[in-house]
């Protein structure tokens, strides 16, 4: 094990999951890294009303610095980060991303490494492939390392084609202290539930794998949660909850017979990109049905620990043959698997392996 690192982390938000799908990933990783002795300062902008929609207080395992969403605010935070052993710029901060991507590189030195951590690699890579003048494209080779939260070999190859010196996936995972089985709640009971914000590159798949299935099975109950679906046409057997705070996620996962995972288009196309909610649901012992993507069997065994559906018709077929007893058995096996192999403690040990020699190395898959 190498010496504990001081880490400056620039990302969207640690303390608010409001319009911030990466919050659980950041919390799990940062908390697990702190548990290994690393010291983390997490810099996040005061933007998108996230601070008024906090769902956690400042943690005792990281220092949170909320800076004004202005250029001077960014520059002051960068100045404060000088001297850290490791500076991380995550994708999708949401404000002044181009400025941060350029200026964090000025912090590199003999004692400071700078890493780009991409939490939406398919979108980033598609963007720079379509625009040769994208400013980030020329910066990629200057980073000591690119980390991604998914994508496997297809993403690694694409990043290296743009000059990345090294690219290593650190997948989403479970924090068993925050996601675990709880008693079902009657208000959240359903045959199939889906939680996710309405996004352009996921909506078509939600239409096929969830809303069309609900229309086809009018006798079944469906539950939809997430921001942005207010004006979406849906059948009468679909109950809509709106934004669901993280405090309700365990009950949401434990109350229905099955939970649906629907990937974003880019994640499904590249494969090896399980959503954070897959691990959250498994950690609650939920029976999951996921849309099909390459690499799912690396994380869970199809038919035993998770159901995989290549179409909405197959989702309907799975629901037709699923019983509460069978769903409980599948969810129980998923819970055993995720706790044994896919916690943030596993991912933090992978991170530590990468940096244990004092410089990024290939590291191993957990």
Secondary structure, DSSP 4 states (H G I P E B T S, - for coil): -PPP-EEEEE-S-SS--TT-TTHHHHHHHHHHHHHTT-EEEEEEEE-TT-GGG-SSPPPTTSEEEEEESSHHHHHHHHHHTTT-SEEEEES--SSSHHHHHHHGGGG-BTTBEEEEEESSHHHHHHHHHH-TT-HHHHHGGGSSEEEESS-HHHHHHHHHHTT-S-EEE----B-TTTS------GGG--SEEEE----HHHHHHHIIIIIHHHHH-TTS-EEEESTT-TT----TTEEE--S--GGGHHHHHHHSSEEEE---HHHHHH-----HHHHHHHHTT--EEEE--TTGGGTS-BTTTBEEESSHHHHHHHHHH--HHHHHHHHHHHHHHHHHH-BHHHHHHHHHHHHTTSS-------
